[in-house]
Amino acid sequence: MRRDIFQAVADPTRRAIIVLIASQAMTPNAIAENFNTTRQAVSKHLRILTECELVKQEQKGREIYYSLEIDKMKEIDQWMEQFKQIWETKFDQLDNLLSTIKKQKK
């Protein structure tokens, strides 16, 4: 089953995993140490993140390391950018309104 990136980031544990591996690649065991859950549960989250191409696996000796796939994260950023622009416009309008009200009170 092909999942999309928004399904992957909808889960708080997967978001926490993304934060963990954003700065350095980690093994599943190292990732699991940061959660109050089983290694199998973490592996399931990693599988979903891998299916969505948000993380990539790299074999180093007997260990598998997971790291963040930055280009895929950019898709989320691009999608969110449209909302950022909408809210910035609304905040600018609010600033203008407050400035007008403040000037009228003087």
Gaussian input, Z-matrix of N, CA and C with variables (Angstrom, degrees):
# hf/3-21g

backbone

0 1
 N
 C     1     B1
 C     2     B2     1     A1
 N     3     B3     2     A2     1     D1
 C     4     B4     3     A3     2     D2
 C     5     B5     4     A4     3     D3
 N     6     B6     5     A5     4     D4
 C     7     B7     6     A6     5     D5
 C     8     B8     7     A7     6     D6
 N     9     B9     8     A8     7     D7
 C    10    B10     9     A9     8     D8
 C    11    B11    10    A10     9     D9
 N    12    B12    11    A11    10    D10
 C    13    B13    12    A12    11    D11
 C    14    B14    13    A13    12    D12
 N    15    B15    14    A14    13    D13
 C    16    B16    15    A15    14    D14
 C    17    B17    16    A16    15    D15
 N    18    B18    17    A17    16    D16
 C    19    B19    18    A18    17    D17
 C    20    B20    19    A19    18    D18
 N    21    B21    20    A20    19    D19
 C    22    B22    21    A21    20    D20
 C    23    B23    22    A22    21    D21
 N    24    B24    23    A23    22    D22
 C    25    B25    24    A24    23    D23
 C    26    B26    25    A25    24    D24
 N    27    B27    26    A26    25    D25
 C    28    B28    27    A27    26    D26
 C    29    B29    28    A28    27    D27
 N    30    B30    29    A29    28    D28
 C    31    B31    30    A30    29    D29
 C    32    B32    31    A31    30    D30
 N    33    B33    32    A32    31    D31
 C    34    B34    33    A33    32    D32
 C    35    B35    34    A34    33    D33
 N    36    B36    35    A35    34    D34
 C    37    B37    36    A36    35    D35
 C    38    B38    37    A37    36    D36
 N    39    B39    38    A38    37    D37
 C    40    B40    39    A39    38    D38
 C    41    B41    40    A40    39    D39
 N    42    B42    41    A41    40    D40
 C    43    B43    42    A42    41    D41
 C    44    B44    43    A43    42    D42
 N    45    B45    44    A44    43    D43
 C    46    B46    45    A45    44    D44
 C    47    B47    46    A46    45    D45
 N    48    B48    47    A47    46    D46
 C    49    B49    48    A48    47    D47
 C    50    B50    49    A49    48    D48
 N    51    B51    50    A50    49    D49
 C    52    B52    51    A51    50    D50
 C    53    B53    52    A52    51    D51
 N    54    B54    53    A53    52    D52
 C    55    B55    54    A54    53    D53
 C    56    B56    55    A55    54    D54
 N    57    B57    56    A56    55    D55
 C    58    B58    57    A57    56    D56
 C    59    B59    58    A58    57    D57
 N    60    B60    59    A59    58    D58
 C    61    B61    60    A60    59    D59
 C    62    B62    61    A61    60    D60
 N    63    B63    62    A62    61    D61
 C    64    B64    63    A63    62    D62
 C    65    B65    64    A64    63    D63
 N    66    B66    65    A65    64    D64
 C    67    B67    66    A66    65    D65
 C    68    B68    67    A67    66    D66
 N    69    B69    68    A68    67    D67
 C    70    B70    69    A69    68    D68
 C    71    B71    70    A70    69    D69
 N    72    B72    71    A71    70    D70
 C    73    B73    72    A72    71    D71
 C    74    B74    73    A73    72    D72
 N    75    B75    74    A74    73    D73
 C    76    B76    75    A75    74    D74
 C    77    B77    76    A76    75    D75
 N    78    B78    77    A77    76    D76
 C    79    B79    78    A78    77    D77
 C    80    B80    79    A79    78    D78
 N    81    B81    80    A80    79    D79
 C    82    B82    81    A81    80    D80
 C    83    B83    82    A82    81    D81
 N    84    B84    83    A83    82    D82
 C    85    B85    84    A84    83    D83
 C    86    B86    85    A85    84    D84
 N    87    B87    86    A86    85    D85
 C    88    B88    87    A87    86    D86
 C    89    B89    88    A88    87    D87
 N    90    B90    89    A89    88    D88
 C    91    B91    90    A90    89    D89
 C    92    B92    91    A91    90    D90
 N    93    B93    92    A92    91    D91
 C    94    B94    93    A93    92    D92
 C    95    B95    94    A94    93    D93
 N    96    B96    95    A95    94    D94
 C    97    B97    96    A96    95    D95
 C    98    B98    97    A97    96    D96
 N    99    B99    98    A98    97    D97
 C   100   B100    99    A99    98    D98
 C   101   B101   100   A100    99    D99
 N   102   B102   101   A101   100   D100
 C   103   B103   102   A102   101   D101
 C   104   B104   103   A103   102   D102
 N   105   B105   104   A104   103   D103
 C   106   B106   105   A105   104   D104
 C   107   B107   106   A106   105   D105
 N   108   B108   107   A107   106   D106
 C   109   B109   108   A108   107   D107
 C   110   B110   109   A109   108   D108
 N   111   B111   110   A110   109   D109
 C   112   B112   111   A111   110   D110
 C   113   B113   112   A112   111   D111
 N   114   B114   113   A113   112   D112
 C   115   B115   114   A114   113   D113
 C   116   B116   115   A115   114   D114
 N   117   B117   116   A116   115   D115
 C   118   B118   117   A117   116   D116
 C   119   B119   118   A118   117   D117
 N   120   B120   119   A119   118   D118
 C   121   B121   120   A120   119   D119
 C   122   B122   121   A121   120   D120
 N   123   B123   122   A122   121   D121
 C   124   B124   123   A123   122   D122
 C   125   B125   124   A124   123   D123
 N   126   B126   125   A125   124   D124
 C   127   B127   126   A126   125   D125
 C   128   B128   127   A127   126   D126
 N   129   B129   128   A128   127   D127
 C   130   B130   129   A129   128   D128
 C   131   B131   130   A130   129   D129
 N   132   B132   131   A131   130   D130
 C   133   B133   132   A132   131   D131
 C   134   B134   133   A133   132   D132
 N   135   B135   134   A134   133   D133
 C   136   B136   135   A135   134   D134
 C   137   B137   136   A136   135   D135
 N   138   B138   137   A137   136   D136
 C   139   B139   138   A138   137   D137
 C   140   B140   139   A139   138   D138
 N   141   B141   140   A140   139   D139
 C   142   B142   141   A141   140   D140
 C   143   B143   142   A142   141   D141
 N   144   B144   143   A143   142   D142
 C   145   B145   144   A144   143   D143
 C   146   B146   145   A145   144   D144
 N   147   B147   146   A146   145   D145
 C   148   B148   147   A147   146   D146
 C   149   B149   148   A148   147   D147
 N   150   B150   149   A149   148   D148
 C   151   B151   150   A150   149   D149
 C   152   B152   151   A151   150   D150
 N   153   B153   152   A152   151   D151
 C   154   B154   153   A153   152   D152
 C   155   B155   154   A154   153   D153
 N   156   B156   155   A155   154   D154
 C   157   B157   156   A156   155   D155
 C   158   B158   157   A157   156   D156
 N   159   B159   158   A158   157   D157
 C   160   B160   159   A159   158   D158
 C   161   B161   160   A160   159   D159
 N   162   B162   161   A161   160   D160
 C   163   B163   162   A162   161   D161
 C   164   B164   163   A163   162   D162
 N   165   B165   164   A164   163   D163
 C   166   B166   165   A165   164   D164
 C   167   B167   166   A166   165   D165
 N   168   B168   167   A167   166   D166
 C   169   B169   168   A168   167   D167
 C   170   B170   169   A169   168   D168
 N   171   B171   170   A170   169   D169
 C   172   B172   171   A171   170   D170
 C   173   B173   172   A172   171   D171
 N   174   B174   173   A173   172   D172
 C   175   B175   174   A174   173   D173
 C   176   B176   175   A175   174   D174
 N   177   B177   176   A176   175   D175
 C   178   B178   177   A177   176   D176
 C   179   B179   178   A178   177   D177
 N   180   B180   179   A179   178   D178
 C   181   B181   180   A180   179   D179
 C   182   B182   181   A181   180   D180
 N   183   B183   182   A182   181   D181
 C   184   B184   183   A183   182   D182
 C   185   B185   184   A184   183   D183
 N   186   B186   185   A185   184   D184
 C   187   B187   186   A186   185   D185
 C   188   B188   187   A187   186   D186
 N   189   B189   188   A188   187   D187
 C   190   B190   189   A189   188   D188
 C   191   B191   190   A190   189   D189
 N   192   B192   191   A191   190   D190
 C   193   B193   192   A192   191   D191
 C   194   B194   193   A193   192   D192
 N   195   B195   194   A194   193   D193
 C   196   B196   195   A195   194   D194
 C   197   B197   196   A196   195   D195
 N   198   B198   197   A197   196   D196
 C   199   B199   198   A198   197   D197
 C   200   B200   199   A199   198   D198
 N   201   B201   200   A200   199   D199
 C   202   B202   201   A201   200   D200
 C   203   B203   202   A202   201   D201
 N   204   B204   203   A203   202   D202
 C   205   B205   204   A204   203   D203
 C   206   B206   205   A205   204   D204
 N   207   B207   206   A206   205   D205
 C   208   B208   207   A207   206   D206
 C   209   B209   208   A208   207   D207
 N   210   B210   209   A209   208   D208
 C   211   B211   210   A210   209   D209
 C   212   B212   211   A211   210   D210
 N   213   B213   212   A212   211   D211
 C   214   B214   213   A213   212   D212
 C   215   B215   214   A214   213   D213
 N   216   B216   215   A215   214   D214
 C   217   B217   216   A216   215   D215
 C   218   B218   217   A217   216   D216
 N   219   B219   218   A218   217   D217
 C   220   B220   219   A219   218   D218
 C   221   B221   220   A220   219   D219
 N   222   B222   221   A221   220   D220
 C   223   B223   222   A222   221   D221
 C   224   B224   223   A223   222   D222
 N   225   B225   224   A224   223   D223
 C   226   B226   225   A225   224   D224
 C   227   B227   226   A226   225   D225
 N   228   B228   227   A227   226   D226
 C   229   B229   228   A228   227   D227
 C   230   B230   229   A229   228   D228
 N   231   B231   230   A230   229   D229
 C   232   B232   231   A231   230   D230
 C   233   B233   232   A232   231   D231
 N   234   B234   233   A233   232   D232
 C   235   B235   234   A234   233   D233
 C   236   B236   235   A235   234   D234
 N   237   B237   236   A236   235   D235
 C   238   B238   237   A237   236   D236
 C   239   B239   238   A238   237   D237
 N   240   B240   239   A239   238   D238
 C   241   B241   240   A240   239   D239
 C   242   B242   241   A241   240   D240
 N   243   B243   242   A242   241   D241
 C   244   B244   243   A243   242   D242
 C   245   B245   244   A244   243   D243
 N   246   B246   245   A245   244   D244
 C   247   B247   246   A246   245   D245
 C   248   B248   247   A247   246   D246
 N   249   B249   248   A248   247   D247
 C   250   B250   249   A249   248   D248
 C   251   B251   250   A250   249   D249
 N   252   B252   251   A251   250   D250
 C   253   B253   252   A252   251   D251
 C   254   B254   253   A253   252   D252
 N   255   B255   254   A254   253   D253
 C   256   B256   255   A255   254   D254
 C   257   B257   256   A256   255   D255
 N   258   B258   257   A257   256   D256
 C   259   B259   258   A258   257   D257
 C   260   B260   259   A259   258   D258
 N   261   B261   260   A260   259   D259
 C   262   B262   261   A261   260   D260
 C   263   B263   262   A262   261   D261
 N   264   B264   263   A263   262   D262
 C   265   B265   264   A264   263   D263
 C   266   B266   265   A265   264   D264
 N   267   B267   266   A266   265   D265
 C   268   B268   267   A267   266   D266
 C   269   B269   268   A268   267   D267
 N   270   B270   269   A269   268   D268
 C   271   B271   270   A270   269   D269
 C   272   B272   271   A271   270   D270
 N   273   B273   272   A272   271   D271
 C   274   B274   273   A273   272   D272
 C   275   B275   274   A274   273   D273
 N   276   B276   275   A275   274   D274
 C   277   B277   276   A276   275   D275
 C   278   B278   277   A277   276   D276
 N   279   B279   278   A278   277   D277
 C   280   B280   279   A279   278   D278
 C   281   B281   280   A280   279   D279
 N   282   B282   281   A281   280   D280
 C   283   B283   282   A282   281   D281
 C   284   B284   283   A283   282   D282
 N   285   B285   284   A284   283   D283
 C   286   B286   285   A285   284   D284
 C   287   B287   286   A286   285   D285
 N   288   B288   287   A287   286   D286
 C   289   B289   288   A288   287   D287
 C   290   B290   289   A289   288   D288
 N   291   B291   290   A290   289   D289
 C   292   B292   291   A291   290   D290
 C   293   B293   292   A292   291   D291
 N   294   B294   293   A293   292   D292
 C   295   B295   294   A294   293   D293
 C   296   B296   295   A295   294   D294
 N   297   B297   296   A296   295   D295
 C   298   B298   297   A297   296   D296
 C   299   B299   298   A298   297   D297
 N   300   B300   299   A299   298   D298
 C   301   B301   300   A300   299   D299
 C   302   B302   301   A301   300   D300
 N   303   B303   302   A302   301   D301
 C   304   B304   303   A303   302   D302
 C   305   B305   304   A304   303   D303
 N   306   B306   305   A305   304   D304
 C   307   B307   306   A306   305   D305
 C   308   B308   307   A307   306   D306
 N   309   B309   308   A308   307   D307
 C   310   B310   309   A309   308   D308
 C   311   B311   310   A310   309   D309
 N   312   B312   311   A311   310   D310
 C   313   B313   312   A312   311   D311
 C   314   B314   313   A313   312   D312
 N   315   B315   314   A314   313   D313
 C   316   B316   315   A315   314   D314
 C   317   B317   316   A316   315   D315

   B1=1.4487
   B2=1.5327
   B3=1.2876
   B4=1.4604
   B5=1.5194
   B6=1.2928
   B7=1.4604
   B8=1.5257
   B9=1.3193
   B10=1.4590
   B11=1.5257
   B12=1.3114
   B13=1.4612
   B14=1.5239
   B15=1.3160
   B16=1.4611
   B17=1.5248
   B18=1.3190
   B19=1.4692
   B20=1.5284
   B21=1.3027
   B22=1.4624
   B23=1.5228
   B24=1.3189
   B25=1.4639
   B26=1.5308
   B27=1.3195
   B28=1.4615
   B29=1.5247
   B30=1.3235
   B31=1.4635
   B32=1.5366
   B33=1.3340
   B34=1.4680
   B35=1.5350
   B36=1.3155
   B37=1.4657
   B38=1.5243
   B39=1.3136
   B40=1.4712
   B41=1.5225
   B42=1.3278
   B43=1.4681
   B44=1.5219
   B45=1.3164
   B46=1.4657
   B47=1.5341
   B48=1.3109
   B49=1.4729
   B50=1.5271
   B51=1.3173
   B52=1.4677
   B53=1.5229
   B54=1.3236
   B55=1.4684
   B56=1.5264
   B57=1.3259
   B58=1.4713
   B59=1.5199
   B60=1.3128
   B61=1.4605
   B62=1.5278
   B63=1.3255
   B64=1.4637
   B65=1.5246
   B66=1.3184
   B67=1.4676
   B68=1.5201
   B69=1.3349
   B70=1.4642
   B71=1.5265
   B72=1.3147
   B73=1.4685
   B74=1.5245
   B75=1.3206
   B76=1.4618
   B77=1.5189
   B78=1.3331
   B79=1.4625
   B80=1.5315
   B81=1.3290
   B82=1.4713
   B83=1.5344
   B84=1.3337
   B85=1.4679
   B86=1.5278
   B87=1.3134
   B88=1.4674
   B89=1.5252
   B90=1.3166
   B91=1.4649
   B92=1.5268
   B93=1.3322
   B94=1.4728
   B95=1.5238
   B96=1.3228
   B97=1.4705
   B98=1.5245
   B99=1.3133
   B100=1.4587
   B101=1.5253
   B102=1.3234
   B103=1.4568
   B104=1.5189
   B105=1.3041
   B106=1.4575
   B107=1.5331
   B108=1.3291
   B109=1.4611
   B110=1.5219
   B111=1.3020
   B112=1.4599
   B113=1.5278
   B114=1.2967
   B115=1.4728
   B116=1.5291
   B117=1.3312
   B118=1.4597
   B119=1.5358
   B120=1.3243
   B121=1.4669
   B122=1.5271
   B123=1.3251
   B124=1.4658
   B125=1.5278
   B126=1.3260
   B127=1.4683
   B128=1.5321
   B129=1.3228
   B130=1.4647
   B131=1.5282
   B132=1.3195
   B133=1.4665
   B134=1.5289
   B135=1.3201
   B136=1.4623
   B137=1.5305
   B138=1.3263
   B139=1.4669
   B140=1.5310
   B141=1.3232
   B142=1.4594
   B143=1.5282
   B144=1.3261
   B145=1.4626
   B146=1.5282
   B147=1.3347
   B148=1.4657
   B149=1.5214
   B150=1.3318
   B151=1.4666
   B152=1.5222
   B153=1.3072
   B154=1.4602
   B155=1.5259
   B156=1.3052
   B157=1.4663
   B158=1.5203
   B159=1.3403
   B160=1.4548
   B161=1.5150
   B162=1.3201
   B163=1.4607
   B164=1.5231
   B165=1.3089
   B166=1.4632
   B167=1.5172
   B168=1.3106
   B169=1.4641
   B170=1.5213
   B171=1.3276
   B172=1.4573
   B173=1.5198
   B174=1.3127
   B175=1.4596
   B176=1.5234
   B177=1.3292
   B178=1.4648
   B179=1.5168
   B180=1.3182
   B181=1.4642
   B182=1.5095
   B183=1.3319
   B184=1.4668
   B185=1.5179
   B186=1.3128
   B187=1.4667
   B188=1.5298
   B189=1.3037
   B190=1.4602
   B191=1.5262
   B192=1.3240
   B193=1.4564
   B194=1.5272
   B195=1.3189
   B196=1.4560
   B197=1.5267
   B198=1.3214
   B199=1.4561
   B200=1.5229
   B201=1.3109
   B202=1.4557
   B203=1.5214
   B204=1.3091
   B205=1.4668
   B206=1.5284
   B207=1.3287
   B208=1.4613
   B209=1.5328
   B210=1.3218
   B211=1.4676
   B212=1.5257
   B213=1.3045
   B214=1.4699
   B215=1.5311
   B216=1.3255
   B217=1.4666
   B218=1.5249
   B219=1.3129
   B220=1.4666
   B221=1.5259
   B222=1.3252
   B223=1.4668
   B224=1.5311
   B225=1.3108
   B226=1.4620
   B227=1.5236
   B228=1.3169
   B229=1.4603
   B230=1.5289
   B231=1.3123
   B232=1.4655
   B233=1.5281
   B234=1.3064
   B235=1.4644
   B236=1.5272
   B237=1.3349
   B238=1.4584
   B239=1.5254
   B240=1.3189
   B241=1.4674
   B242=1.5302
   B243=1.3187
   B244=1.4613
   B245=1.5258
   B246=1.3171
   B247=1.4640
   B248=1.5218
   B249=1.3079
   B250=1.4643
   B251=1.5230
   B252=1.3190
   B253=1.4651
   B254=1.5259
   B255=1.3234
   B256=1.4662
   B257=1.5264
   B258=1.3343
   B259=1.4536
   B260=1.5217
   B261=1.3167
   B262=1.4640
   B263=1.5219
   B264=1.3272
   B265=1.4625
   B266=1.5276
   B267=1.3245
   B268=1.4703
   B269=1.5285
   B270=1.3399
   B271=1.4613
   B272=1.5277
   B273=1.3254
   B274=1.4614
   B275=1.5210
   B276=1.3238
   B277=1.4663
   B278=1.5275
   B279=1.3318
   B280=1.4574
   B281=1.5272
   B282=1.3296
   B283=1.4700
   B284=1.5251
   B285=1.3384
   B286=1.4647
   B287=1.5188
   B288=1.3199
   B289=1.4651
   B290=1.5314
   B291=1.3177
   B292=1.4649
   B293=1.5243
   B294=1.3146
   B295=1.4682
   B296=1.5253
   B297=1.3238
   B298=1.4646
   B299=1.5208
   B300=1.2935
   B301=1.4713
   B302=1.5199
   B303=1.3274
   B304=1.4677
   B305=1.5140
   B306=1.3269
   B307=1.4616
   B308=1.5301
   B309=1.3173
   B310=1.4741
   B311=1.5109
   B312=1.3108
   B313=1.4601
   B314=1.5244
   B315=1.3354
   B316=1.4697
   B317=1.4653
   A1=109.74
   A2=116.85
   A3=122.40
   A4=109.03
   A5=116.56
   A6=121.07
   A7=108.41
   A8=115.58
   A9=116.18
   A10=109.38
   A11=114.94
   A12=120.08
   A13=112.31
   A14=117.25
   A15=119.18
   A16=111.75
   A17=117.28
   A18=120.05
   A19=109.25
   A20=115.79
   A21=119.90
   A22=111.49
   A23=117.45
   A24=119.72
   A25=112.62
   A26=117.54
   A27=120.63
   A28=111.77
   A29=117.29
   A30=121.60
   A31=110.21
   A32=118.04
   A33=120.49
   A34=113.76
   A35=117.61
   A36=119.75
   A37=110.33
   A38=116.95
   A39=119.59
   A40=111.06
   A41=116.67
   A42=118.73
   A43=110.47
   A44=116.91
   A45=120.75
   A46=110.73
   A47=116.69
   A48=120.43
   A49=109.82
   A50=116.62
   A51=120.66
   A52=110.46
   A53=116.66
   A54=120.53
   A55=110.60
   A56=116.18
   A57=120.35
   A58=112.94
   A59=116.88
   A60=119.43
   A61=113.08
   A62=116.84
   A63=120.02
   A64=111.70
   A65=116.74
   A66=118.99
   A67=113.84
   A68=117.19
   A69=119.02
   A70=110.76
   A71=115.49
   A72=120.68
   A73=109.16
   A74=115.74
   A75=120.47
   A76=110.21
   A77=115.27
   A78=121.20
   A79=108.31
   A80=116.76
   A81=118.94
   A82=112.72
   A83=116.55
   A84=119.20
   A85=111.30
   A86=116.72
   A87=120.43
   A88=110.51
   A89=116.43
   A90=120.66
   A91=109.80
   A92=116.49
   A93=121.68
   A94=112.08
   A95=117.70
   A96=120.88
   A97=112.28
   A98=117.11
   A99=121.67
   A100=113.76
   A101=116.88
   A102=121.04
   A103=110.94
   A104=115.02
   A105=121.16
   A106=107.86
   A107=115.64
   A108=121.96
   A109=108.43
   A110=116.47
   A111=120.49
   A112=110.89
   A113=114.73
   A114=121.70
   A115=109.63
   A116=116.89
   A117=121.72
   A118=111.13
   A119=116.37
   A120=119.84
   A121=110.72
   A122=116.50
   A123=120.67
   A124=110.01
   A125=116.56
   A126=120.41
   A127=111.28
   A128=116.35
   A129=119.88
   A130=110.04
   A131=116.85
   A132=120.29
   A133=110.64
   A134=116.80
   A135=120.39
   A136=111.21
   A137=116.42
   A138=119.99
   A139=110.39
   A140=116.58
   A141=120.82
   A142=110.30
   A143=117.43
   A144=120.67
   A145=111.38
   A146=116.28
   A147=120.85
   A148=110.84
   A149=117.11
   A150=121.25
   A151=111.37
   A152=116.38
   A153=121.46
   A154=112.27
   A155=115.54
   A156=123.64
   A157=113.13
   A158=116.87
   A159=120.90
   A160=111.74
   A161=116.24
   A162=120.87
   A163=108.93
   A164=115.00
   A165=119.94
   A166=108.74
   A167=114.66
   A168=122.16
   A169=109.44
   A170=114.83
   A171=119.48
   A172=108.41
   A173=115.44
   A174=121.71
   A175=108.82
   A176=116.60
   A177=122.60
   A178=106.90
   A179=115.93
   A180=119.95
   A181=109.21
   A182=115.61
   A183=119.68
   A184=112.95
   A185=116.78
   A186=121.10
   A187=111.52
   A188=115.40
   A189=122.06
   A190=106.58
   A191=115.14
   A192=121.18
   A193=108.96
   A194=114.78
   A195=121.22
   A196=108.71
   A197=114.99
   A198=119.97
   A199=109.25
   A200=114.88
   A201=121.13
   A202=110.73
   A203=115.87
   A204=122.58
   A205=107.06
   A206=115.86
   A207=122.18
   A208=112.57
   A209=117.35
   A210=119.88
   A211=112.00
   A212=117.00
   A213=120.39
   A214=110.31
   A215=116.62
   A216=119.99
   A217=110.46
   A218=117.05
   A219=120.80
   A220=110.79
   A221=117.57
   A222=120.35
   A223=110.90
   A224=115.84
   A225=120.38
   A226=109.38
   A227=115.94
   A228=121.12
   A229=110.82
   A230=117.12
   A231=120.95
   A232=111.03
   A233=116.66
   A234=120.23
   A235=109.90
   A236=116.22
   A237=120.91
   A238=112.16
   A239=116.89
   A240=121.31
   A241=111.95
   A242=117.08
   A243=119.48
   A244=111.68
   A245=117.15
   A246=121.45
   A247=110.73
   A248=115.89
   A249=120.34
   A250=109.60
   A251=116.83
   A252=120.91
   A253=111.48
   A254=116.32
   A255=120.23
   A256=110.16
   A257=117.01
   A258=120.70
   A259=112.09
   A260=117.59
   A261=119.45
   A262=110.40
   A263=116.70
   A264=120.83
   A265=110.46
   A266=116.23
   A267=120.15
   A268=111.42
   A269=117.32
   A270=120.31
   A271=111.19
   A272=117.30
   A273=120.29
   A274=110.33
   A275=117.11
   A276=121.31
   A277=110.55
   A278=116.57
   A279=120.55
   A280=110.55
   A281=117.38
   A282=121.11
   A283=111.11
   A284=115.42
   A285=119.61
   A286=111.27
   A287=116.67
   A288=121.00
   A289=110.53
   A290=117.40
   A291=120.83
   A292=111.19
   A293=116.93
   A294=120.48
   A295=110.59
   A296=115.72
   A297=120.55
   A298=110.65
   A299=117.55
   A300=122.14
   A301=110.52
   A302=115.66
   A303=120.24
   A304=111.10
   A305=118.07
   A306=122.78
   A307=110.08
   A308=116.80
   A309=120.35
   A310=111.25
   A311=118.96
   A312=122.38
   A313=112.46
   A314=116.83
   A315=119.90
   A316=112.44
   D1=129.33
   D2=179.21
   D3=-86.43
   D4=120.33
   D5=179.02
   D6=-101.13
   D7=158.61
   D8=175.47
   D9=-104.54
   D10=164.94
   D11=-172.14
   D12=-63.79
   D13=-27.22
   D14=-178.93
   D15=-73.70
   D16=-29.44
   D17=172.40
   D18=-64.81
   D19=-38.66
   D20=-177.86
   D21=-66.37
   D22=-44.95
   D23=-176.28
   D24=-83.75
   D25=-2.67
   D26=178.05
   D27=-70.23
   D28=-23.80
   D29=-177.13
   D30=-91.00
   D31=129.26
   D32=-178.04
   D33=-62.85
   D34=-33.44
   D35=178.50
   D36=-66.82
   D37=-41.59
   D38=178.61
   D39=-66.69
   D40=-37.28
   D41=175.91
   D42=-63.15
   D43=-39.14
   D44=178.44
   D45=-65.94
   D46=-38.34
   D47=176.93
   D48=-62.76
   D49=-43.18
   D50=178.26
   D51=-58.06
   D52=-44.44
   D53=178.79
   D54=-61.54
   D55=-42.64
   D56=-179.63
   D57=-60.86
   D58=-44.82
   D59=-174.31
   D60=-92.19
   D61=3.50
   D62=179.93
   D63=-64.21
   D64=-34.37
   D65=-176.01
   D66=-97.90
   D67=-22.83
   D68=178.98
   D69=-157.76
   D70=147.87
   D71=177.20
   D72=-67.30
   D73=144.56
   D74=-178.24
   D75=-139.16
   D76=153.87
   D77=175.03
   D78=-81.72
   D79=160.18
   D80=177.13
   D81=-57.36
   D82=-38.33
   D83=179.24
   D84=-64.65
   D85=-41.61
   D86=178.93
   D87=-64.78
   D88=-38.44
   D89=177.83
   D90=-66.32
   D91=-45.37
   D92=-176.97
   D93=-62.06
   D94=-29.55
   D95=179.39
   D96=-61.65
   D97=-20.15
   D98=-178.02
   D99=-89.47
   D100=0.58
   D101=-176.34
   D102=-128.92
   D103=151.42
   D104=176.72
   D105=-92.66
   D106=63.12
   D107=-177.40
   D108=-151.22
   D109=174.87
   D110=-178.31
   D111=-80.24
   D112=159.45
   D113=175.92
   D114=-61.99
   D115=-35.35
   D116=179.52
   D117=-65.18
   D118=-39.63
   D119=178.46
   D120=-64.67
   D121=-41.25
   D122=177.38
   D123=-64.14
   D124=-40.29
   D125=178.30
   D126=-61.24
   D127=-37.97
   D128=178.07
   D129=-64.23
   D130=-43.73
   D131=177.56
   D132=-62.33
   D133=-41.77
   D134=179.05
   D135=-64.41
   D136=-37.05
   D137=177.95
   D138=-62.52
   D139=-44.04
   D140=179.44
   D141=-64.34
   D142=-44.24
   D143=178.46
   D144=-62.91
   D145=-35.47
   D146=177.64
   D147=-69.68
   D148=-43.20
   D149=177.71
   D150=-58.97
   D151=-34.86
   D152=179.61
   D153=-85.17
   D154=-0.60
   D155=178.90
   D156=63.26
   D157=27.11
   D158=174.87
   D159=-84.81
   D160=-23.94
   D161=174.86
   D162=-129.05
   D163=156.03
   D164=176.30
   D165=-124.69
   D166=152.25
   D167=179.44
   D168=-102.76
   D169=143.37
   D170=173.70
   D171=-138.49
   D172=125.05
   D173=179.48
   D174=-82.26
   D175=124.47
   D176=175.03
   D177=-128.84
   D178=100.80
   D179=-174.79
   D180=66.67
   D181=-127.48
   D182=179.23
   D183=-90.18
   D184=-5.15
   D185=-176.20
   D186=-100.19
   D187=148.11
   D188=171.79
   D189=-107.95
   D190=129.65
   D191=178.62
   D192=-110.58
   D193=138.87
   D194=178.06
   D195=-109.03
   D196=135.48
   D197=177.17
   D198=-136.53
   D199=161.15
   D200=-176.44
   D201=-76.73
   D202=139.05
   D203=176.14
   D204=-96.05
   D205=95.31
   D206=-171.99
   D207=-59.00
   D208=-41.74
   D209=-177.70
   D210=-59.26
   D211=-36.65
   D212=179.42
   D213=-69.92
   D214=-34.82
   D215=177.40
   D216=-64.92
   D217=-28.48
   D218=178.82
   D219=-64.07
   D220=-30.09
   D221=176.35
   D222=-60.27
   D223=-41.56
   D224=178.45
   D225=-65.08
   D226=-44.01
   D227=-179.77
   D228=-61.08
   D229=-42.83
   D230=-179.99
   D231=-64.71
   D232=-39.62
   D233=179.19
   D234=-65.49
   D235=-41.84
   D236=-178.08
   D237=-72.14
   D238=-24.35
   D239=-178.16
   D240=-56.72
   D241=-37.39
   D242=179.83
   D243=-60.82
   D244=-36.75
   D245=179.32
   D246=-75.32
   D247=-34.92
   D248=177.08
   D249=-60.67
   D250=-43.92
   D251=179.77
   D252=-64.25
   D253=-40.34
   D254=178.16
   D255=-61.56
   D256=-47.37
   D257=-177.49
   D258=-69.62
   D259=-35.61
   D260=176.95
   D261=-63.10
   D262=-40.04
   D263=177.18
   D264=-62.42
   D265=-44.22
   D266=179.88
   D267=-64.37
   D268=-40.31
   D269=178.25
   D270=-67.70
   D271=-36.87
   D272=175.91
   D273=-62.88
   D274=-42.36
   D275=178.35
   D276=-63.37
   D277=-40.31
   D278=178.29
   D279=-65.32
   D280=-42.35
   D281=176.99
   D282=-58.68
   D283=-44.02
   D284=179.29
   D285=-63.25
   D286=-42.67
   D287=179.30
   D288=-63.33
   D289=-44.87
   D290=179.84
   D291=-64.75
   D292=-37.39
   D293=177.18
   D294=-64.40
   D295=-42.09
   D296=178.59
   D297=-62.88
   D298=-45.34
   D299=179.17
   D300=-62.37
   D301=-42.69
   D302=179.81
   D303=-62.91
   D304=-40.43
   D305=179.27
   D306=-66.61
   D307=-37.82
   D308=-179.27
   D309=-68.18
   D310=-29.18
   D311=-179.71
   D312=-77.03
   D313=-19.19
   D314=-178.85
   D315=-79.57

